[in-house]
Amino acid sequence: MYRTHTNGELNINNVGENVTLSGWVQTIRDKGFMMWIDLRDRYGITQLVVDEDRASQELFAEARKLGREYVVRVKGEVIERVSKNPNIPTGEIEILIKEIEILNEAKLPPFTIENETDGGEELRMQYRYLDIRRNPVKNKLIFRSKVAQEVRSYLANDGFIEVETPVLIKSTPEGARDFVVPSRMNPGQFYALPQSPQTFKQLLMVGGLDKYYQIVKCFRDEDLRADRQPEFTQIDCEMAFVEQEDILNIFEGLTRHLLKEVKGVEIDKFPRMTYADAMRRYGNDKPDIRFGMEFAELNDLAKGKGFNVFDAQELIVGIAAPGCASYTRKQVDALIDWVKRPQIGANGLVWARYNEDGTFKSSVDKFYSEEDLKAWAEKMDAKPGDLMLLMAGDANSTRKQLSELRMEMAKRLDLRNPEEFAPLWVVDFPLLEWDEETNRWHAMHHPFTSPKPEDIALLESNPGEVRANAYDLVLNGNEIGGGSIRIFNKDVQSRMFDLLGFTKEEAQKQFGFLMNAFEYGAPPHGGIAFGFDRLVSILDGSETIRDYIAFPKNNAGRDVMINTPASIDASQLEELHIDIKDIKS
């Protein structure tokens, strides 16, 4: 046998036992007359020892052949260590080697396989199979597995059925770009990889399965960033005969379960906020409510004082940064430069110090009196010692810019504690949003989202005012899940397609299968999908999903380990009826 124990389980109670261990050589310390070898596997590290007094010359010579990352099997006796290591579970013992077998030699790795490595990110992605041996990556993948197990346990106990839906599906014009797959047997025709199993899970509700879930791979051909990958995983769920309240209650329960079982954290409250309030109070639809700095609108207090920068703008809005009145002019100027960066796009920033002694000092003292600034402080709920930061412009872009500044200040003030969890439901999204470029309405979520029942009449008279029966679950300033009650009436769904600019023929071509299914008794239904990669990373105190995916892509969407995407052979293109002359080099 290759092992009687793993490298993480032996302890002082095993002294005197003869054991067999296998694993990778982590480090070798050779003192000439004695050698210590750290043997590593997924479970931990065990120290091995061989010396001239207790080992044959042949065994000692064999041990000297070892190198880092060699795969070996050893047999030996568990003995008590003289110099104990309290930092690892096996730190009280070591193995006196009696036999050693090299199972496989290894080249010197391109970076050190230790918790703190000297390998850059691109290099480690190229040798991802080596990076996975390091504890920080290995433990993240184990953590991901634990979360998945808890998700399945919770949903199965609540009567959900796990169903796999197709991966080769039909391309649809809504949402992000599809990844497409040419069909060899159907020349000139293509499959698409699913951005989500949306229509299939609705069909499962028509099929009467009632409660469905799937931990499923999804694909979107879109620009990447830290929390995005071209292929990602969703916890996809759908339920029949439910209203919004039913779904919110069940998935609050799932989130509570995960926080308790995975993190040992009890959460009582899941506050709710409308989309309109979230935009007004925080400038975005996924606010981080672990800290304050809520927006205060100051049009009534700041306009009409002769300061043209404010007088000419649609919105004047500010936040109070706690304890920052002591910022030097250099620090304040650095903030102004920060908001002027192209990524933020602001023209500038007005500031006012609320000093500890109750006095005020601002960048606009020429236009505003002490009483004016005091009124600002009251409106912004500023306290002595706070720094008031104001921005002005058109409402939408100014709120977005101030939201970015709010998050930056929270980062600088260390207010975003990764071990603190603050969930929030955002509800009552607009059903539609107007696109100036295409001059038509687009679904804010997707075309199958139901309007609020009380707003259905507005579809004819004022579509822009219709609220969606939709909801997002936000955790620590990140959207971790989103869903809606679906349209299940064929006439309402047809009207929705009309508003989105589909002709009857286009709607039938793209979604006729769903519309036809609705004619055979579709129940009221709704659902939600959690971004599993993002959920796992946030639960583990990170906002970067890449390390929680076994084999991720880089920021260019490439897998540098297997070097893909890559060109394919001309004969394959010919089989797929793709003219090689149409392929750009």
C-alpha positions in Angstrom: 0.0 0.0 0.0 1.1 3.6 -0.6 0.1 4.9 2.8 -1.4 3.9 6.1 -1.9 7.5 7.1 -1.9 10.9 5.6 0.7 13.6 6.3 -1.6 15.6 8.5 -3.0 13.0 11.0 -0.1 11.5 13.1 0.4 12.8 16.6 2.0 11.9 19.9 -0.5 9.1 20.4 1.0 7.3 17.4 4.5 7.0 18.9 5.9 3.5 18.4 3.7 2.7 15.4 5.2 1.6 12.1 3.6 3.6 9.3 3.7 4.1 5.5 3.5 7.6 4.1 3.5 9.0 0.6 3.7 12.5 -0.8 5.9 15.3 -2.2 9.2 16.4 -0.8 8.7 19.9 0.5 12.2 20.7 2.0 15.4 18.9 2.7 17.8 19.8 5.5 21.1 17.9 5.3 23.5 18.2 8.2 25.9 15.7 6.9 25.4 13.0 9.6 21.6 13.6 9.7 18.8 14.6 7.3 15.4 16.0 7.9 12.8 15.8 5.1 9.4 17.5 5.1 6.8 15.3 3.3 3.7 17.1 2.1 0.3 16.0 0.8 -3.1 17.6 0.7 -3.6 17.0 4.4 -0.4 18.5 5.9 3.3 18.0 6.5 5.1 15.3 8.4 8.8 15.5 9.2 11.0 12.5 8.3 14.4 11.8 9.8 17.3 9.6 8.7 20.8 9.5 10.3 24.0 7.6 10.1 23.6 5.9 13.5 20.2 4.4 12.8 20.2 3.9 9.1 22.3 1.8 6.7 24.7 3.5 4.3 22.4 2.4 1.4 19.3 4.0 3.0 21.2 7.2 3.7 22.5 7.3 0.1 19.0 6.8 -1.2 17.7 9.7 0.9 20.5 11.9 -0.6 19.0 11.3 -4.1 15.9 13.2 -3.2 15.0 16.7 -4.5 12.2 19.1 -4.0 8.8 17.9 -5.2 10.0 14.3 -5.7 7.2 11.9 -5.1 8.2 9.3 -2.5 6.9 6.5 -0.3 8.5 5.9 3.0 8.1 3.3 5.8 9.2 4.0 9.3 8.5 4.3 13.0 6.7 7.3 14.6 9.0 8.8 17.3 8.8 11.8 19.5 10.5 14.9 18.2 13.1 16.6 20.3 12.5 20.1 18.8 8.7 20.3 18.6 6.7 22.5 16.2 3.5 23.7 17.7 2.3 25.3 14.5 1.4 22.1 12.7 -0.8 19.1 13.9 2.2 16.7 13.4 4.6 18.9 15.2 5.2 16.6 18.2 6.4 13.6 16.1 8.6 12.6 13.2 9.1 9.4 11.2 12.4 7.5 11.6 12.8 6.3 8.0 13.4 2.5 7.6 12.6 2.3 3.8 12.4 4.9 1.1 11.2 4.6 -2.5 11.3 7.3 -5.1 8.0 6.9 -7.0 8.8 9.8 -9.4 11.5 12.3 -9.8 10.7 16.0 -10.4 12.3 18.9 -12.1 13.1 21.9 -10.0 9.8 23.9 -9.9 9.7 27.4 -11.6 8.7 28.9 -8.3 8.8 27.9 -4.6 5.8 25.8 -3.6 5.3 27.4 -0.2 2.6 29.7 1.3 4.7 32.8 0.4 6.0 32.1 -3.0 8.3 33.9 -5.3 6.2 33.2 -8.4 4.3 36.0 -10.2 0.6 35.5 -11.0 1.1 34.8 -14.7 3.8 32.2 -14.0 1.7 30.5 -11.4 -1.2 30.3 -13.8 1.0 28.8 -16.4 1.9 26.1 -13.9 -1.4 26.0 -12.1 -1.1 22.3 -11.2 2.0 23.3 -9.1 0.2 26.3 -7.6 -2.6 24.1 -6.4 -0.1 22.3 -4.2 0.4 25.5 -2.2 -1.8 25.8 0.9 -3.4 29.2 0.0 -4.8 27.9 -3.3 -5.5 24.3 -2.1 -7.4 25.6 0.9 -9.6 27.9 -1.3 -10.6 25.0 -3.5 -11.4 22.9 -0.4 -13.4 25.8 1.0 -15.3 26.0 -2.3 -16.1 22.3 -2.1 -17.4 22.7 1.4 -19.7 25.6 0.4 -21.1 23.5 -2.5 -21.8 20.6 -0.1 -23.7 22.9 2.2 -25.7 24.4 -0.7 -26.7 20.9 -1.9 -27.6 19.8 1.7 -29.8 22.8 2.4 -31.7 22.7 -0.9 -32.1 18.9 -0.9 -33.6 19.1 2.6 -36.0 21.7 1.4 -37.3 19.5 -1.4 -35.4 20.8 -4.4 -34.6 18.5 -7.2 -31.2 18.7 -9.0 -31.6 18.7 -12.7 -29.0 19.1 -15.4 -29.9 21.3 -18.4 -28.3 21.4 -21.9 -25.0 23.0 -22.5 -25.4 23.2 -26.3 -28.4 25.6 -26.7 -29.7 28.4 -29.0 -28.2 31.8 -29.2 -30.4 34.7 -28.0 -29.9 38.4 -28.7 -30.5 39.6 -25.2 -27.7 39.9 -22.5 -24.0 39.6 -23.0 -22.3 38.0 -26.1 -22.7 34.3 -26.5 -19.9 31.8 -27.1 -21.0 30.0 -30.2 -20.2 26.5 -31.4 -20.4 25.5 -35.1 -22.4 22.4 -35.9 -20.7 19.9 -38.2 -23.9 18.1 -39.1 -25.9 21.2 -39.7 -23.7 23.4 -42.1 -23.9 27.1 -41.4 -25.7 26.7 -38.1 -24.5 27.2 -34.6 -25.1 26.2 -31.0 -24.5 28.7 -28.2 -23.1 28.0 -24.7 -25.6 29.0 -22.0 -25.3 32.3 -20.3 -27.8 30.8 -17.8 -30.3 27.9 -17.9 -33.1 30.5 -17.7 -35.6 29.2 -20.2 -35.0 25.5 -19.4 -35.7 26.0 -15.7 -38.9 27.8 -16.6 -39.8 24.8 -18.8 -39.1 22.5 -15.8 -41.8 24.5 -13.9 -44.2 23.9 -16.8 -43.2 20.2 -16.5 -44.3 20.2 -12.8 -41.0 19.6 -11.1 -41.9 22.5 -8.7 -38.5 23.0 -7.0 -35.4 22.9 -9.2 -31.7 23.7 -8.6 -28.4 23.1 -10.3 -24.8 24.1 -9.6 -24.1 24.9 -13.2 -21.4 26.2 -15.6 -22.4 29.3 -17.5 -20.6 31.2 -20.3 -20.4 34.9 -21.3 -18.1 36.4 -23.9 -17.6 39.7 -22.1 -14.7 41.9 -20.8 -13.1 40.5 -17.7 -12.1 41.8 -14.3 -11.3 40.5 -10.9 -14.8 39.1 -10.2 -15.5 37.9 -13.8 -14.5 34.9 -15.9 -15.7 33.8 -19.3 -16.9 30.6 -17.7 -18.4 30.8 -14.2 -20.7 28.8 -11.9 -24.2 29.6 -10.7 -26.4 28.2 -8.0 -29.5 28.2 -10.3 -32.9 27.8 -8.7 -36.6 28.0 -9.7 -39.8 27.4 -7.9 -43.5 27.1 -8.9 -46.5 28.5 -7.1 -44.5 31.2 -5.3 -44.5 34.9 -4.9 -41.5 37.2 -4.2 -41.8 36.8 -0.5 -41.5 33.0 -0.7 -38.3 33.2 -2.6 -36.8 35.9 -0.4 -37.5 33.8 2.7 -36.1 30.5 1.3 -32.9 32.1 0.1 -32.4 34.2 3.2 -32.5 30.8 4.8 -29.8 29.4 2.5 -27.6 32.4 3.1 -28.0 32.1 6.9 -27.2 28.4 6.6 -24.0 29.0 4.7 -22.8 31.8 7.0 -23.5 29.7 10.1 -22.1 26.3 8.8 -19.1 27.7 6.8 -18.2 30.8 8.8 -19.8 30.3 12.2 -21.6 33.6 11.8 -25.2 34.2 12.9 -27.2 36.7 10.9 -30.6 37.9 12.1 -31.6 40.7 9.7 -31.8 40.9 6.0 -32.9 44.5 5.4 -34.7 45.4 2.2 -34.2 48.5 0.1 -35.8 49.7 -3.1 -33.6 50.3 -6.1 -34.6 53.9 -6.1 -33.5 54.3 -2.4 -30.3 52.5 -3.0 -29.4 54.8 -5.9 -30.4 57.9 -3.9 -28.6 56.9 -0.6 -25.6 55.1 -2.0 -25.3 55.8 -5.7 -25.4 52.1 -6.8 -27.7 49.1 -6.6 -25.4 47.0 -4.5 -24.5 49.2 -1.6 -22.1 48.0 1.1 -24.0 48.8 4.4 -21.2 47.7 6.8 -20.4 51.4 7.2 -22.2 54.7 6.9 -21.3 57.7 4.7 -24.8 57.8 3.2 -25.4 60.4 0.5 -27.0 63.7 1.5 -28.6 65.8 -1.3 -27.8 69.5 -0.8 -29.5 71.3 -3.7 -31.7 73.3 -1.3 -28.8 74.4 0.9 -26.0 74.9 -1.7 -27.6 76.5 -4.7 -28.3 80.3 -5.0 -25.2 81.4 -3.2 -23.3 82.7 -6.2 -21.1 79.6 -6.6 -21.7 78.8 -10.3 -20.1 75.3 -10.1 -23.1 74.3 -7.9 -25.8 76.7 -9.3 -25.6 75.3 -12.8 -25.8 71.6 -11.9 -28.7 69.1 -11.6 -27.6 67.5 -8.3 -25.3 68.5 -5.4 -24.6 65.5 -3.2 -22.1 64.7 -0.5 -20.8 62.3 2.2 -19.2 62.8 5.5 -15.9 60.9 5.9 -15.6 60.0 9.6 -12.5 61.4 11.4 -11.0 62.9 8.3 -11.1 66.6 9.2 -7.4 66.2 10.1 -6.5 65.5 6.5 -3.7 67.7 5.3 -4.1 69.8 2.2 -1.9 67.4 0.4 -4.2 64.5 1.4 -7.3 66.4 0.2 -5.6 67.3 -3.1 -4.8 63.6 -3.6 -8.5 62.8 -3.2 -9.4 65.5 -5.8 -6.8 64.0 -8.2 -8.3 60.6 -7.5 -11.8 61.5 -8.5 -10.5 63.3 -11.6 -9.0 60.1 -12.9 -10.5 58.9 -16.2 -11.9 55.8 -14.4 -14.0 58.1 -12.2 -14.5 61.1 -14.5 -15.4 63.8 -12.0 -14.5 67.5 -12.7 -13.5 68.0 -9.1 -14.5 67.9 -5.4 -15.6 70.5 -2.9 -14.5 69.9 0.7 -15.4 71.2 4.1 -13.7 70.4 7.4 -15.9 70.1 10.5 -13.2 70.7 13.1 -13.1 69.1 16.5 -13.8 72.5 18.1 -17.0 72.9 16.1 -15.6 75.4 13.6 -15.6 74.9 9.8 -13.1 75.4 7.0 -13.9 74.8 3.4 -12.6 75.2 -0.2 -15.6 77.5 -0.8 -15.5 79.8 2.2 -15.8 82.8 -0.3 -19.4 81.7 -1.0 -20.6 80.0 2.1 -20.8 81.2 5.7 -20.2 79.3 8.9 -24.0 78.9 9.2 -24.2 77.5 5.7 -21.6 74.9 6.4 -23.3 74.0 9.7 -26.5 73.4 7.8 -24.5 71.1 5.4 -23.2 69.2 8.4 -26.7 68.7 9.8 -28.0 67.5 6.5 -25.0 65.1 6.1 -25.1 63.9 9.7 -21.5 65.0 10.0 -19.8 65.0 13.4 -16.9 67.2 14.7 -13.8 65.7 13.2 -15.5 64.7 9.9 -14.6 65.8 6.4 -17.5 66.7 4.1 -16.9 65.8 0.5 -19.3 67.2 -2.2 -19.7 66.6 -5.9 -22.1 68.1 -8.4 -23.3 67.4 -11.9 -26.0 65.4 -13.7 -27.7 63.1 -11.3 -26.8 59.7 -12.6 -23.1 60.2 -13.3 -22.6 62.3 -10.1 -24.1 59.5 -7.9 -21.9 57.0 -9.6 -18.8 59.1 -9.0 -19.6 59.7 -5.4 -20.3 56.0 -4.9 -16.8 55.2 -6.1 -15.4 57.9 -3.7 -17.4 56.4 -0.8 -15.9 53.0 -1.4 -12.4 54.4 -1.8 -12.8 56.3 1.5 -14.0 53.1 3.2 -11.0 51.3 1.9 -8.6 54.0 3.1 -10.3 54.1 6.5 -10.3 50.3 6.8 -14.1 50.1 7.2 -14.7 47.0 5.0 -14.0 44.2 7.5 -14.0 40.9 5.5 -15.1 39.0 8.6 -18.2 41.2 9.0 -21.2 40.2 6.8 -24.1 42.6 6.0 -26.7 41.1 3.6 -29.3 43.3 1.9 -32.2 42.7 -0.5 -32.6 45.3 -3.2 -36.1 45.2 -4.7 -38.4 47.1 -7.1 -35.9 47.5 -10.0 -37.1 49.2 -13.2 -38.4 46.6 -15.6 -37.0 48.4 -18.6 -34.2 50.9 -19.4 -34.0 53.1 -22.5 -30.9 52.7 -24.7 -30.1 55.9 -26.6 -27.9 54.2 -29.1 -30.5 51.6 -30.3 -33.4 53.9 -29.5 -35.4 51.2 -27.8 -36.2 49.6 -24.5 -34.0 46.9 -23.0 -34.9 44.5 -20.2 -33.0 45.5 -17.1 -32.8 41.8 -16.0 -34.1 39.7 -18.8 -37.2 39.5 -21.0 -39.0 36.9 -18.8 -39.1 39.1 -15.7 -42.7 39.9 -14.6 -43.8 43.5 -14.0 -45.2 44.3 -10.5 -48.9 43.3 -10.8 -50.0 46.8 -9.9 -47.8 48.3 -12.7 -48.9 46.1 -15.6 -51.3 48.9 -16.9 -48.3 51.2 -17.2 -46.8 48.9 -19.9 -49.1 50.7 -22.4 -48.9 54.3 -21.1 -45.5 54.7 -19.4 -43.2 51.7 -19.7 -40.3 53.5 -18.1 -42.2 53.7 -14.8 -43.0 50.0 -14.6 -41.2 48.2 -11.7 -40.0 44.7 -12.1 -41.0 41.9 -9.7 -37.2 41.4 -9.3 -34.8 41.2 -6.4 -31.0 41.1 -5.9 -29.2 39.8 -2.8 -26.2 41.9 -1.9 -23.5 40.9 0.5 -20.8 43.4 1.6 -21.3 45.6 -1.5 -21.3 42.7 -4.0 -24.3 41.3 -5.8 -24.2 37.6 -4.9 -27.6 36.6 -6.3 -30.4 38.0 -8.4 -33.8 36.8 -9.7 -37.4 37.6 -10.4 -40.9 36.3 -10.5 -41.4 35.3 -14.2 -44.0 36.1 -16.7 -46.2 33.0 -17.1 -49.0 34.5 -19.2 -48.5 34.3 -22.9 -50.2 37.6 -23.7 -48.0 39.5 -21.2 -44.9 37.8 -22.5 -45.9 38.7 -26.0 -46.4 42.4 -25.0 -42.9 42.3 -23.3 -41.3 41.2 -26.6 -43.1 44.0 -28.4 -41.7 46.6 -26.0 -38.2 45.1 -26.5 -38.5 45.6 -30.3 -39.0 42.0 -31.4 -41.3 41.5 -34.3 -43.8 38.6 -34.0 -41.6 36.6 -36.3 -38.4 37.2 -34.3 -40.1 36.4 -31.0 -41.5 33.2 -32.4 -38.1 32.2 -33.9 -36.2 32.9 -30.7 -38.6 32.0 -28.0 -41.5 30.1 -29.7 -40.8 27.0 -27.7 -41.3 28.9 -24.4 -44.4 30.7 -25.7 -45.9 27.4 -26.9 -45.2 25.8 -23.5 -47.2 28.6 -21.8 -50.2 27.4 -23.7 -50.2 24.1 -21.8 -50.7 25.3 -18.3 -47.7 27.3 -17.0 -47.8 27.8 -13.2 -46.8 31.1 -11.5 -43.1 30.7 -10.9 -40.0 32.5 -10.0 -36.4 32.0 -9.1 -32.9 33.2 -8.3 -29.3 32.5 -9.4 -26.3 33.0 -7.1 -22.9 33.7 -8.6 -21.2 30.8 -6.9 -17.6 31.8 -7.5 -18.3 35.3 -6.1 -20.3 34.0 -3.2 -17.4 31.6 -2.2 -14.8 34.3 -2.4 -16.8 36.8 -0.3 -17.5 34.1 2.4 -13.8 33.5 2.5 -13.0 37.3 2.9 -11.9 38.0 -0.7 -13.4 39.8 -3.7 -11.2 38.1 -6.3 -12.7 34.9 -7.7 -9.8 33.6 -9.6 -8.1 31.6 -6.8 -11.4 29.8 -6.1 -11.5 28.3 -9.6 -9.2 25.3 -10.2 -8.1 26.4 -13.7 -9.0 30.0 -14.3 -8.5 32.3 -17.3 -6.4 35.4 -17.2 -7.6 39.0 -17.8 -7.4 38.4 -21.6 -9.7 35.3 -21.3 -6.7 33.0 -22.0 -5.8 29.8 -20.3 -2.0 30.2 -20.3 -1.5 26.7 -19.0 -3.0 24.9 -22.0 -2.5 27.9 -24.3 -6.1 28.5 -25.4 -7.9 29.9 -27.3 -5.9 28.6 -30.1 -6.2 28.0 -33.9 -7.5 24.7 -35.1 -6.5 22.5 -38.0 -7.7 23.4 -41.5 -9.3 20.0 -41.9 -11.4 20.7 -38.8 -12.5 24.0 -40.2 -13.5 22.3 -43.4 -15.6 19.7 -41.5 -17.4 22.6 -39.8 -18.0 24.3 -43.2 -16.0 27.3 -42.2 -13.9 28.9 -45.0 -10.3 29.2 -43.7 -10.0 32.4 -45.8 -12.6 34.0 -43.5 -10.4 33.3 -40.4 -8.3 36.4 -39.5 -4.7 35.5 -38.5 
